Amino acid sequence: MVFQNNVLSGASGSGTTTHTIDQSIRFNSADSAYMHRTPSSSGNRKTFTSSCWVKLGDLTDCALPMPTVSQTASYGVYLSGNDIQIFIYYTGSAWQGQLYTNRKFRDPSAWFHFVLVVDTTQAASTERVRFYINGTRETDWQLQNYPNQNQDTDWNNSGEKMGIGVNANGFGGSFGEYYAAEMHYLDGLAYGPEYFGETNSNGIWIPKEYTGSYGTNGFKIDGRDSSDLGDDESGQGNDFTTSGLAAHDQVSDSPTNNFAVANPLDSSYYMGSETFSEGNLQMTLGSSVGGLATMGITSGKWYAEFEVHSGSTTYFILGIYGDQPTATTHYVGQSANSYGYYADTGQSYNNSSASSYGNSYTVSDVIGVAVDLDNNKLYFSKNGTFQNSGDPTSGASGTGAISINPVSSTGLGAYFIASSSGNSSPSSHTINYNFGQDGTFAGNVTAGGNADGNGVGNFKYSVPSGYLALCTKNLGS
């Protein structure tokens, strides 16, 4: 249930990096979020490089955050059916530059680094379009053709609108659902991934600061200014206009500190009625353990928050899950190693048995969960007050705690912070998660500005002493 690729959900937990990325921009498909710019002068239409870091959302077909251009065909880099498709130029009757990967991209937990290099001046056709994933050139294509030598493309063409996060053809669809960090675009330069990343001592591909030039229409967008997410930091002044993006779409999830999110690939029963959005931090639940976090925990003390956003809270449960869901144990609190806090009654649930615990909760309440795996205790708070007079700092005594089984007894070998419905025909309800990366809960709550003891995270309420946000920086510590 913990998904990784060779970027490990984020580099900071392994080895050393001298370049840190503090934020990313969350593109939410439901908001039709994208950026656009129209160059006023032409640059190099034969040679350019695009680099970006991406953490995928719900894996729907979309334009990746590498510039598209607005001709009758859709030129750009797209996720389609979980493979990546690249479109460079269409002559009016045939493609010049069309490549589809055999590899599938289905991991919503880790950051990928993509680099597209186009240089139609190359004599060898296969060198005219190169694509790199986490520092390695992609060579396994299900479809490939290349532009003619010295072909002018529509990139860097005066008056040719460029977009980020949107299908270029009409700028009205294929909106992205992902996080994007450090989007570089180089006009007139064909640079490989070594200019933007490097392999650390543990063999993990990590970000590297780019210090070169950008060319006429080049840019660097990193979202450092939440009030101006399309601001070009390259020095070229090639700012992008944003649409469907707001200040709360600057989040602290990044390639150098990756946070847990809800997992759209969890293997629960009765799947099919959950929908994921806001970078997998918002989920409308059906019936199942539909909201397992992408990162499991096996020791230590961890804290997260949930905002009950909308809908009915009937049958709604928050908690932790440690067993593989089955046809008869699919909701939080239904198995021997899962524990929940029930919205309707305020009761705690374990092994399908309810016990008196705390107050009920409903829409607009913020619920905190504090998991102490050093002492096998679990605590829940409602709007900042821990229930059952709980004291998460009480250690082995576990004042007001729910006692939980040790991790060694779990079927999954870890506990996962989770949410679920407790009935196969529930009322719809929407939940916003915060593992520390978005204290606004997608713009619905005023952030509290509360970090953990390592200075990580932005939570609505104070983090109990000794508890940490669930992210690779803390996991690595």
N, C-alpha and C positions, 0 to 999 in steps of 0.2 A: 504493500500500500504506500510505501515511500518511493516516489518517482525521482530518478536522477538521470542526467546525462553526463558527459565528460566535462561539463562546466560545474558540476555539483550544484545544484540549486543556487550557486553563488560562490564566488571565489574566496571571500574573506574567511571562511571557515577552514581553509587549507592553504598552507604555504604563506608566502609574503607577496603583497602587491604594494607598490609605491604610489599607484594611481587609484584613488577611490572615486566612486560615483555615488552621490548622495541622494539622488532622486530619479524618478522616471515619470513619464506622462502616461496616464491611463486613458486609452481610447475605448469608449463604451459604445457598442454598436447601436443600442437602443436610442442613444442620443444623436445618431448620425454624425459622430465626431470625426473631424478631419481638419487638415490645414491646406492652404493653397497660396500660390504666388505666380505671377506672370512676369517673366523676365522682360526688361525693357530693351535689352541689347543681346545680341547673340554671342555665345561663347564657342567652345569647341564641340562640334556636333558629331565628331568621330570618336572622341576619347573622354571617358569619365569614370569615376569610381563612387560607389555608394556603400556605406558601412553603417550598420545599426545593431544594437542589442535588443532582443525581443523575448518577452515572456508571454507565451500564448494563453489565451483565455478559454473560451468554450469550444475552440477548434472548428468553428464554422468557416465556410469559404469566405475569404476576404483578401483585400490588398494589404500586403505587408508594409511597414513604415519605411519604405524606400521610395524615392520619388517616382510617380507615374506622370505621364504626359497625355494631354487631351486631344487626341486625334480621333478619327472614326473608329480605329481599333484601340484596344486597351493596352498600352505599352507600360510595362512595369513588372513587379515581382508579386506573385499571388500564392496564397495557400488555397488549394482546391482539392477536395477529397483527401485531405491530409498530406498530399504531396505538394511540392513547390513547383510552380510553373512560371517561366520567364519569357516575356515577349519584348522583342527589341524593335522590329520595324516591319511594316506591312506595305508591300508595293502597290496594292490595289487588287492584286490577284493571288499573291502568295506571300508567306512569311519569310523574312530574312532575319533569323534569330528567334528561335522558338525551342525551348528546352524544358523538359518535364523530368523531375527526379523519380527514380524508383523508390527511394527512401520515403517513408511516411513520418509525419511529425505529429505525435499524439501526446506529448508530455507537457502538462500544464503546470508543472512544479518547478521547472528549471529555466534558466536563461540561455538563449542561443545567440551566437554572434554570426551574422550574415554579412558577406562582402560580395558585391557584384562589380566586376571589372569589365568594361567594354572598351575595346580599342580596335576599330575596324581597319586601321592602317597595317595590322600584322599580316605577313605573307601567309602564314599557316592559318587556315580557317578556324581551327579549334582554339586558337589563341585570341580570337576576336571577342569571345565572350567567356569569361571565367567566373565561377561562383565558388565561394568558400563557406564552409560551415564549421564554426569553432576552430578556425585556423587551418583546416584541411580542405584541399581542393576537391570539389565534387566531380566524380568521373563516371558515376553509374546513372545513366540517363535512359528513360524509357522512350524518349523522343528527343532528337536533337537536330537542328540545322543552324547554320551560321550566316551572318550578313556577308554580302559581297565585300571584297577589299575596298577600302576607302569610301564605304557607304556613309553618307550623311544620315544621321538619325534625327528624330524630332526633339531629343533632349538638347537643352541649351539653345533653343531656337527663339529668337525674339518674338514676343507675342504668343508663345505656346505655353499655355497654362500648365503649371506643375502642381501635383497634389501629393499629400502624404496621408495614408490611411483610407484611401477611397479609390474606387474604380475610375480611371481617367475618362472613360467614355461617357460623357455627360455629367460626371461628378455627382451621380445620384444613387450609387449602390455599392455593394461589396465593402461596407464599412467594417473596420477592424474591431476586434475584441481582444485587446492585449495591452501589455505595458511596453513602452518603447523608451530606450535610453541612448544617449549620445549618438544622434543621427548625424553623420558626416556625409557631405557630398562634395566631390572634387571635380571641378570643371577643367578638362584638359590634362588630367593626370591619371595614369593607370597604375595604381598602387595596390599591392597585395595586403593580406590580413596582418602581416608583421608590423605594419605601420599603426595598427589600432589595438593589437593584442599580443600576448606572449604566453608561453608555457611556463608555469611556475615549477618549483622544486618537486611538487607532487604530481607533475604531469597534467595539470589542469589548465585549461585555456582561460586567461584572465585579461581584463582590460589594461590597455597601455595608453598613455596620453599621446595624442596626435599633436605634433608641433610643426607640421609643414604648412604649405600654402593651400589655397582653396580655388583660385581661378575666378573668372568673371562672375559666374552664377553659382559658385560654391557656397556652402553654408555649414554651420554647426548648430544644431538645435538640441538642447539638453534639458529644457524645462526648469532651469534654476530659478526663474522669476515666475511665481505662481500667477501673477497678474498679467503676464505677457508670455504665455507658453510657446508662442511661435517666434520668439526673439532669436535672431541670428547672433551667435556668440563668436563667429569666425573673424569678425572685423570687416567683413565685406558689406554689411548692412542689408543683406538679403532676407529681410524678415518675412515670415509667413503669417497670413491672416488665419485665425482659427474660427471654427464653427462647431458648435456642440461641445465645446470644451470649457471648463470652469476652473477656478482656483483650486477646488478640492480634487481635481484630476492630477495635481502634482502630489505624488505619493513617495514615501521613502523606500519602497521596494526597489532594489537595484541589483545589477550584476555583482556588486561587491558586498551587498547585504540583502540576501533574498529572504522574504518572509513567507510563512505558510499562507495558503489560501484554501478555500473549499475545493474539494476534488470532484470534478464532473465525471471522472472515470471510476469512482468507487464501485465495488461489485456487490452492492446491496440488492435485495430482492424488491420486486414491485417497481423497478426503475421505469422511467419514461415520463413521469409527470413533473419532474424537477426542471426548472429553467435557471440558468446561471447568467449573471451579468456583472457589470462593474468590476471587471478583472477577477471574476470568481470570488468576489467579496459580498455579493448579493445573490440570494437564492430564494426562489419561490418554491416551497416544498409541496410535494405530494405525500405519498406514503412510503417510507423507508428510511434507512439511515442515509439520507441523501447528502449529508454535509460533513463527512469526515475531512479533517484537515489533511493537507498534502504531506505534512511532516509528523511522524510518530515520535513519542517521547518515551524514554526508558529509565531516566533518572533525573534528579534535580527538581526544581520548583518553577512552575510556568503559569503565566497569567494571560488571559484573553478576555475580550468583551463582545457582546452581541447586542444589537439594537433590534427590538421587535418592531418591524417597520409598518406593516399593514396587514389587513385581513383578520380572520378569526384566529384566536389562539387555542381553540378547541383541539385537544389531543397533542398539543405542541410540547416538546421536551428538549432541553439542552443538557449536555453533559460530556461524558467520555465513553469511548467504545474500545474494547480490547479483544473482541472475539470476531471471527469470520461470520458475517451474517448468514443465516439460513432461512428456510421458508417459514420457520416458526420462531426465529429470534432475529428480527430485522429492525427493531427500533431501539433507541437508547434506553437502557434500563431493563431490557427484556432478557438478557443473558446473564450468566453468572459473573462475567467480567465487564459489565457495562453499568453505568450509573448515571441517573438523570434527575433533573429538577423540572417538575411538571407544572406548566403554566396555569392550568385551570384550578388546581387545588393547593399548589405550593408544596406538595408532597415530594419526597425523594423516591426514586424507583431503582430497584436492583433485582435481577432474576425474576422479573414480573411481579414483584412484591412491593407494595407501597407502604411508606412510613411517614409519620408526621415530621415536617421539617421546617418550612418557612411560609412566607406570604405568597399568594398567587401573583402573577404578573401578566401584563397585557401590552397592547400597542403603545409605543413610545417609551416603554421602560428599557433601561440598559442593564443587562445582566452580566456580571463578571464571573469568571470561573478561575479558581486558583487550584492548581494540581500540585500536591507535594508528594513526589515519588520517593523522597528520602525517608519519609515517615508513613507513606501509604495512606494519605488523607486527602479529602476533597472538600472544597468550600465554594459556595455560591454567594454572590452579592446581588442585591436589587438596588439600583440607583445609588450605589456607593456604600450601602449598608450590608455587611455580611449577615446572612440569615442564621437562625438558630443560635444567636449570640456568638457566632463563629469567630475565631481568632487564627488566621492563617499563619501567624508567627509563633504559635504555641508549641510547635515541634511535635515531639512524640506524644505529648498529652492530648493533642488534637482537640482543643476546646471547641465545641460546637461543630466538629467535623463529621463528614460521612467517611467511615472507614472503608478502604478499598483493598482488594487483593493485590499482592505484589505482581509486578510486571511478568515475572517468571511463570505465572499461572495463566497468562492470557494466550489465546489462540493465535493472535497476530504477533506476539512477541514485543508489543508496544501498546501504549494507549494513544488514542487519537481524539482530540477535542472534536465534538460532533454536535449536530442537531438533527431532529427527526420528527416525524409524526408518529403517533402511537396507535394509528388505526388505518386500515386499508382503504377507507373512504372518508378522508378528512376534509375539513374546510380548508380552503387555500390560505396560506399565510406566507409572508415574505420577511426574511431575516437579513440583516446586514452584519457582517463579521468585521472585527478589527483585531488582528494579531499584533498590532502596533504600527502598521503602515499607514492607516488612514483614520485619524481621530475624529473626522467629521462624519463617518459612516455614509460616504457618498454624498456629502453635502447636506445631510438631514439633521445633523447635531452640531452644536458649537463645540469645537474641540476643547478638551480639558487641559492639554499640554503637559500631561503627566508621563514622564519617562520611567523606565525601570532603573535599578541600581547601577547598571552599566551605561546609563545615559541614552538608552535605545528606546524608541517607540514614542507614540503620542496617544495616550489613553484618556478617556473621559474622566475616570476617577483614579485616585492614588493607587499605585501598584504596591501591594504588600511587600515589606522589606524582605529581600532574599529571593523574590520571584522575578522572572525574566520574560521578555517578549519572545515569541517563538520565531526565530530567524537564524540564519547561518552564522552571523557574528556571535550570537550567544551560544549556539550549539558548538561552535569552534572553540569557545572559551572554556 
